[in-house]
Amino acid sequence: MPRQTPEYEVLLTPAEVATMFRVDAKTVTRWAKLEKIPYVWTLGGHRRYPEKAVRALLAQGATQREVQA
């Protein structure tokens, strides 16, 4: 019987998200604190951002100003 590998959600660092939006990583952290962008906490206490959610924001045409609003 074949084993199925569990699917894991790809999580991005603040720097990776910042590169995608062309902003500083601190801006991404600020957006997370304002609940403008979804995130999860790692066991080490770091924020990580679900790639699907970040790409969805980009696909919607979200720009830096729209996320900040």
C-alpha positions in Angstrom: 0.0 0.0 0.0 1.5 3.3 -1.0 2.1 5.9 1.7 0.8 9.4 1.2 3.1 12.2 2.1 1.3 14.9 4.1 1.1 18.2 2.4 2.7 21.0 4.2 1.9 24.7 3.7 4.8 26.7 2.4 5.6 29.5 4.8 7.6 32.6 3.9 9.9 34.7 6.0 9.2 38.5 6.5 12.2 39.2 4.1 10.7 37.0 1.4 7.3 38.7 1.7 9.0 42.1 1.7 10.8 41.2 -1.5 7.5 40.2 -3.2 5.9 43.5 -2.2 9.0 45.6 -2.6 8.9 46.9 0.9 11.1 46.6 4.0 10.7 43.5 6.2 9.7 45.8 9.1 6.8 46.9 7.0 5.6 43.3 6.6 5.8 42.9 10.4 3.8 46.1 10.9 1.1 44.8 8.5 1.0 41.5 10.5 0.5 43.4 13.8 -2.3 45.4 12.1 -3.8 42.1 10.9 -3.5 43.2 7.2 -1.7 40.0 6.3 -2.2 36.5 7.8 0.7 34.9 9.7 1.5 32.0 12.0 3.9 31.7 14.8 6.8 29.1 14.6 7.8 27.1 17.7 10.8 29.4 17.9 8.5 32.5 18.2 9.0 33.9 14.7 6.2 35.0 12.3 5.8 33.2 9.0 3.4 34.0 6.3 1.4 31.4 4.3 2.6 31.6 0.7 -0.9 31.0 -0.7 -2.3 34.0 1.2 0.6 36.3 0.2 0.3 35.3 -3.5 -3.5 35.8 -3.3 -2.9 39.4 -2.1 -0.5 39.9 -5.0 -2.9 38.4 -7.4 -5.6 40.8 -6.2 -3.3 43.6 -7.2 -2.6 44.6 -3.6 0.1 47.3 -3.5 1.9 48.6 -0.5 -0.6 51.5 -0.2 -3.6 49.1 -0.4 -2.2 46.8 2.3 -1.5 49.8 4.6 -5.0 51.2 4.2 
